[in-house]
Amino acid sequence: MKKNLLLLVLSVLTLFLLLICSQGVFAQAQSNVLSGSVRDSASGNPLAGVSVFLNSTSKGTVTRADGTFVLPGIPPGRYQMVISAIGYETIIIEISSRNLPPALKIALRVKAAELEAFTVEPYMKDGWQRFGKFFLDNFIGTTDNASSCSIKNRSVLRFHFYKKSNKMSVTATDPLIIENKALGYDLEYRLERFVVDYSSNIVSYYGYPLFREMTADFSSTQQKWEERRRLAYMGSLMHFMRTLYKNQLQSEGFIVEHEINVTNVEKQRVKAIYHPNITKTDSIPIDTLHHYWEVLRQPDFFTPKVRSYDGLLTIHPDGTRTLYFTGDCTIIYGNGHLGIAYKESELRLMEPVPIEIGENGSYYPSQVILTLGNWSKTETIANLLPRDYEMYGPGLH
């Protein structure tokens, strides 16, 4: 009798522990899931086949017949959630893996025909013939990977030239379908902006790409993709941002040069002993006076460009991290062990605002950062990796 009672107690305890563990596992599994439903804002009817994805990642899905969606496996970091359907206005929702929202209820509005007609201005019929190569060189790139990267539906591109402002822009009527055989990705790219300012020779573009991994026919093909992805990652802007987030730039092999404020010590000394129109100058030699006058015309601070890792990263009390600098920030990277030659790139802030960076290498607002030097050539679609990319081996991140 006692033995049976003991077995019963043990069975109840075991069941209780299993329930607790299963609830914990379920809660953990649900903690990195995005879900919700998408409807037409006017009719309230559910919308099927709507694309729902995390910008610049391989995480995406489409809504079911009842308009619902489930997007599991949200990786760590901050993302833009993109909800897009043909004929509807695209919605962008900022999300963070640290605090995912409950089930979302999203209403899409139909694009207004008159607004669309106004936005999509008359385009050049011979735009591809005149600007196609220039667009490919700056959008796809000119690196070794570019020759294996192609736009499958280039007919959706529209080229516009504005004589008054000396600018050229490119729009797209549908998402670009891009095949990157070098890295093993198919991309669905929603082009939001591509502008060339011929007066300043600045090219800028941004959009919302969704990555899909290709299936390799042979293991050797998969190995080539992995190696090319690793080479594309090493020294990239994403590699830099992820390493900066961890405050490990120096140990990871990045060399950084940026402007810092240095106090003009001589001016402080002169101001303490000489006051124009007050200090008696009878006993001060004329050459000393000339020196004083010259020093007082100097700024209170000098901003030399020095090799330094200090001052770039600010870690805030809430855990967020921002990047800020003045002037141009030079970044040099190379890896002799992997045969990566040292190359020099530059970052420039188009507006004097701090840039929030994430552990996945993301940065906001992205339009504020301008890349120069090596990154202006390599930070293109042919070398683009998803934000959820993880590299295994030397330089793990």
Secondary structure as the mmCIF struct_conf table of DSSP 4:
data_model
#
loop_
_struct_conf.conf_type_id
_struct_conf.id
_struct_conf.beg_label_comp_id
_struct_conf.beg_label_asym_id
_struct_conf.beg_label_seq_id
_struct_conf.end_label_comp_id
_struct_conf.end_label_asym_id
_struct_conf.end_label_seq_id
HELX_RH_AL_P HELX_RH_AL_P1 LYS A 2 GLN A 30
TURN_TY1_P TURN_TY1_P1 SER A 31 ASN A 32
STRN STRN1 LEU A 34 ASP A 40
TURN_TY1_P TURN_TY1_P2 SER A 41 SER A 43
STRN STRN2 PRO A 46 PRO A 46
BEND BEND1 ALA A 48 GLY A 49
STRN STRN3 SER A 51 LEU A 54
TURN_TY1_P TURN_TY1_P3 ASN A 55 SER A 56
STRN STRN4 THR A 57 THR A 57
BEND BEND2 SER A 58 SER A 58
STRN STRN5 GLY A 60 VAL A 62
TURN_TY1_P TURN_TY1_P4 ALA A 65 ASP A 66
BEND BEND3 GLY A 67 GLY A 67
STRN STRN6 THR A 68 LEU A 71
HELX_LH_PP_P HELX_LH_PP_P1 ILE A 74 PRO A 75
BEND BEND4 PRO A 76 GLY A 77
STRN STRN7 ARG A 78 SER A 84
TURN_TY1_P TURN_TY1_P5 ILE A 86 GLY A 87
STRN STRN8 TYR A 88 TYR A 88
STRN STRN9 ILE A 91 SER A 96
TURN_TY1_P TURN_TY1_P6 SER A 97 ARG A 98
BEND BEND5 ASN A 99 ASN A 99
BEND BEND6 PRO A 102 ALA A 103
STRN STRN10 LEU A 104 LEU A 108
HELX_LH_PP_P HELX_LH_PP_P2 ARG A 109 ARG A 109
STRN STRN11 VAL A 110 VAL A 110
HELX_LH_PP_P HELX_LH_PP_P3 LYS A 111 ALA A 112
HELX_RH_AL_P HELX_RH_AL_P2 ALA A 113 THR A 119
BEND BEND7 VAL A 120 VAL A 120
TURN_TY1_P TURN_TY1_P7 LYS A 125 ASP A 126
HELX_RH_AL_P HELX_RH_AL_P3 GLY A 127 PHE A 139
TURN_TY1_P TURN_TY1_P8 ILE A 140 ILE A 140
BEND BEND8 THR A 142 THR A 143
HELX_RH_3T_P HELX_RH_3T_P1 ASP A 144 SER A 148
STRN STRN12 CYS A 149 ILE A 151
TURN_TY1_P TURN_TY1_P9 LYS A 152 ASN A 153
HELX_RH_3T_P HELX_RH_3T_P2 ARG A 154 VAL A 156
STRN STRN13 LEU A 157 TYR A 162
TURN_TY1_P TURN_TY1_P10 LYS A 163 ASN A 166
STRN STRN14 LYS A 167 ALA A 172
BEND BEND9 THR A 173 ASP A 174
STRN STRN15 LEU A 176 ASN A 180
TURN_TY1_P TURN_TY1_P11 LYS A 181 GLY A 184
STRN STRN16 TYR A 185 ASP A 197
TURN_TY1_P TURN_TY1_P12 TYR A 198 ASN A 201
STRN STRN17 ILE A 202 GLU A 213
HELX_LH_PP_P HELX_LH_PP_P4 MET A 214 ALA A 216
BEND BEND10 ASP A 217 PHE A 218
HELX_RH_AL_P HELX_RH_AL_P4 SER A 219 TYR A 233
TURN_TY1_P TURN_TY1_P13 MET A 234 GLY A 235
BEND BEND11 SER A 236 SER A 236
HELX_RH_AL_P HELX_RH_AL_P5 LEU A 237 TYR A 245
TURN_TY1_P TURN_TY1_P14 LYS A 246 ASN A 247
HELX_RH_AL_P HELX_RH_AL_P6 LEU A 249 GLU A 252
TURN_TY1_P TURN_TY1_P15 GLY A 253 GLY A 253
STRN STRN18 ILE A 255 GLU A 259
STRN STRN19 VAL A 262 THR A 263
HELX_RH_AL_P HELX_RH_AL_P7 VAL A 265 ILE A 273
TURN_TY1_P TURN_TY1_P16 PRO A 276 ILE A 278
BEND BEND12 THR A 279 THR A 279
TURN_TY1_P TURN_TY1_P17 ASP A 282 SER A 283
BEND BEND13 ILE A 284 ILE A 284
HELX_RH_AL_P HELX_RH_AL_P8 ILE A 286 LEU A 296
TURN_TY1_P TURN_TY1_P18 ARG A 297 ARG A 297
BEND BEND14 GLN A 298 GLN A 298
BEND BEND15 ASP A 300 ASP A 300
STRN STRN20 PHE A 301 PHE A 302
STRN STRN21 LYS A 305 ARG A 307
TURN_TY1_P TURN_TY1_P19 ASP A 310 GLY A 311
BEND BEND16 LEU A 312 LEU A 312
STRN STRN22 LEU A 313 ILE A 315
TURN_TY1_P TURN_TY1_P20 PRO A 317 ASP A 318
BEND BEND17 GLY A 319 GLY A 319
STRN STRN23 ARG A 321 LEU A 323
BEND BEND18 THR A 326 GLY A 327
STRN STRN24 ASP A 328 ASN A 335
HELX_RH_3T_P HELX_RH_3T_P3 GLY A 336 LEU A 338
TURN_TY1_P TURN_TY1_P21 GLY A 339 GLY A 339
STRN STRN25 ILE A 340 LEU A 349
BEND BEND19 MET A 350 PRO A 352
STRN STRN26 ILE A 355 ILE A 357
TURN_TY1_P TURN_TY1_P22 GLU A 359 ASN A 360
BEND BEND20 GLY A 361 GLY A 361
STRN STRN27 TYR A 363 TYR A 364
BEND BEND21 PRO A 365 PRO A 365
HELX_RH_3T_P HELX_RH_3T_P4 SER A 366 VAL A 368
STRN STRN28 ILE A 369 GLY A 373
HELX_RH_AL_P HELX_RH_AL_P9 ASN A 374 THR A 378
BEND BEND22 GLU A 379 THR A 380
HELX_RH_3T_P HELX_RH_3T_P5 ILE A 381 ASN A 383
TURN_TY1_P TURN_TY1_P23 ARG A 387 ASP A 388
BEND BEND23 GLY A 393 GLY A 393
TURN_TY1_P TURN_TY1_P24 PRO A 394 GLY A 395
#
